């Protein structure tokens, strides 16, 4: 499940790993506060992958996922998103709303609102780390939530791009709370024309 690292030098990968570590650390702290319990995380896996590759990493095109995504404006515009498998999202909704695990069977307005708050916090945690370590000036618009097949969600995010081969920063982090494991995927999808600025910022002195 390791992301492709083509066209990334050692400095780029080190920067991505640090973005993953800082972003996941900030997200873990925020999630622990919301759940009022300890949350642990795995070492993030990072890379630059095509959206078609990411679909396979996230369980295949027909796997059901919940995605919280936000447009990005600034020096390297695009979209950021935090994706969870459907089962993890339902379990997380139970935890956020103080319910017994297995209670939530569908995402209604209350559940969607709770998940959007978490997705917003987690995606923003990674984006802040990205800004701090690359020097890029980026800002996000309010989040939206989609529950659909993974391929359909990515198609929505990438609808203005040339093809599904457009590459995205992908950070895969496993968050573990007391009563379950949450597999979360953070992706940042640059718009056409943003990729050069992104790679230059990642390479820095490389």
Secondary structure, DSSP 8 states (H G I E B T S, - for coil): -----TT--HHHHHHHHHHHHHHHHHHHHHHHHHHTS--EE---EEEEEEHHHHHHHTT-TTSEEEEEEEEEEETT-EEEEEEEEHHHHHHHHHHHTT--TT---S--HHHHHHHHHHHHHHHHHHHHHHHHHH---EEE---EEEEEEHHHHHHHHTTTSS-TT-EEEEEEEEEEETTEEEEEEEEEEE-TTTHHHHHHHHHTT-
